[in-house]
Amino acid sequence: MRAEVLKGHVDLLLLAVLADEPAHGYRIVELLRERSNDVLDLAEGTVYPALYRLERQGVVTSSWSTVEGRRRRVYRLTRRGVRELAERRRAWEDFTGAVRAVLS
């Protein structure tokens, strides 16, 4: 998918993935790819800065864990993140509904 199409929607996608389960960065990339049938193949260089930004905003929190001897930073939604995701989903539905109306 072209990068300009995703611009402005990466945060929503990350929040949606984290709503289902806490995950480390590479797992988030995998989940986005799997759920989108390989359409969304975001680079880690896109995902990690967005995760750091979301953490600074207080909608995501992270902690270190060790799995099979490897340290990983695991991200999860905060309560504020759950509310933010709900608001962004509503805005997305409004937007896509309007675009659908124009295109039909």
C-alpha positions as CSV (number, residue, x, y, z in Angstrom):
1,M,0.0,0.0,0.0
2,R,1.3,3.4,-0.8
3,A,2.7,5.4,2.1
4,E,0.7,8.5,1.4
5,V,-2.5,6.5,1.8
6,L,-1.4,5.3,5.3
7,K,-0.2,8.7,6.4
8,G,-2.3,9.8,9.4
9,H,-3.7,6.4,10.0
10,V,-0.8,4.5,11.4
11,D,-1.6,5.5,15.0
12,L,-5.2,4.1,14.6
13,L,-3.9,0.9,13.2
14,L,-1.4,0.4,16.0
15,L,-4.0,1.2,18.7
16,A,-6.4,-1.3,17.1
17,V,-3.8,-4.1,17.1
18,L,-2.9,-3.3,20.7
19,A,-6.5,-3.4,21.8
20,D,-6.5,-7.1,21.2
21,E,-3.3,-8.0,22.9
22,P,-0.1,-6.5,24.2
23,A,2.8,-7.0,21.7
24,H,6.3,-6.1,20.9
25,G,7.1,-4.0,17.8
26,Y,7.9,-6.8,15.4
27,R,4.8,-8.7,16.5
28,I,2.7,-5.6,15.8
29,V,4.2,-5.5,12.3
30,E,3.3,-9.2,11.8
31,L,-0.3,-8.7,13.1
32,L,-0.9,-5.8,10.8
33,R,0.4,-7.8,7.8
34,E,-1.7,-10.9,8.8
35,R,-4.9,-9.0,9.5
36,S,-4.7,-7.1,6.3
37,N,-3.9,-10.1,4.1
38,D,-0.4,-8.8,3.4
39,V,-1.6,-5.3,2.3
40,L,-0.2,-3.5,5.3
41,D,3.5,-4.2,5.5
42,L,4.8,-1.4,7.6
43,A,8.5,-1.0,8.2
44,E,9.8,-1.2,11.8
45,G,11.2,2.3,11.1
46,T,7.6,3.5,10.8
47,V,6.2,1.5,13.7
48,Y,8.7,2.2,16.4
49,P,8.6,6.1,16.2
50,A,4.8,5.9,16.2
51,L,4.8,3.7,19.3
52,Y,7.2,6.1,21.1
53,R,5.0,9.0,20.2
54,L,1.9,7.2,21.4
55,E,3.7,6.4,24.6
56,R,4.6,10.0,25.1
57,Q,0.9,10.9,24.6
58,G,-0.1,8.5,27.3
59,V,-2.2,6.2,25.2
60,V,0.3,3.4,25.2
61,T,2.6,2.1,27.9
62,S,5.5,-0.3,27.6
63,S,7.5,-2.6,29.7
64,W,10.5,-4.9,29.2
65,S,10.0,-8.7,29.1
66,T,12.3,-11.6,28.4
67,V,11.2,-14.3,26.0
68,E,13.5,-17.2,25.2
69,G,16.4,-15.2,26.5
70,R,15.6,-12.1,24.4
71,R,14.6,-8.8,25.9
72,R,11.6,-7.2,24.2
73,R,9.7,-4.1,24.9
74,V,6.0,-5.0,25.1
75,Y,3.4,-2.3,24.3
76,R,-0.2,-2.2,25.6
77,L,-3.0,0.3,25.6
78,T,-3.7,2.5,28.6
79,R,-7.3,3.4,29.7
80,R,-6.7,6.7,27.9
81,G,-5.6,4.6,24.8
82,V,-8.9,2.7,24.9
83,R,-10.8,5.9,24.8
84,E,-8.6,7.4,22.1
85,L,-9.1,4.3,20.0
86,A,-12.9,4.5,20.3
87,E,-12.8,8.2,19.2
88,R,-10.5,7.5,16.3
89,R,-12.7,4.6,15.2
90,R,-15.7,6.9,15.2
91,A,-13.8,9.5,13.2
92,W,-12.6,6.8,10.7
93,E,-16.2,5.5,10.2
94,D,-17.4,9.0,9.6
95,F,-14.7,9.6,7.1
96,T,-15.0,6.4,5.2
97,G,-18.8,6.8,5.1
98,A,-18.4,10.2,3.5
99,V,-15.9,8.9,1.0
100,R,-18.2,6.0,0.1
101,A,-21.0,8.4,-0.4
102,V,-19.0,10.5,-2.8
103,L,-17.7,7.6,-4.7
104,S,-21.1,5.9,-5.2
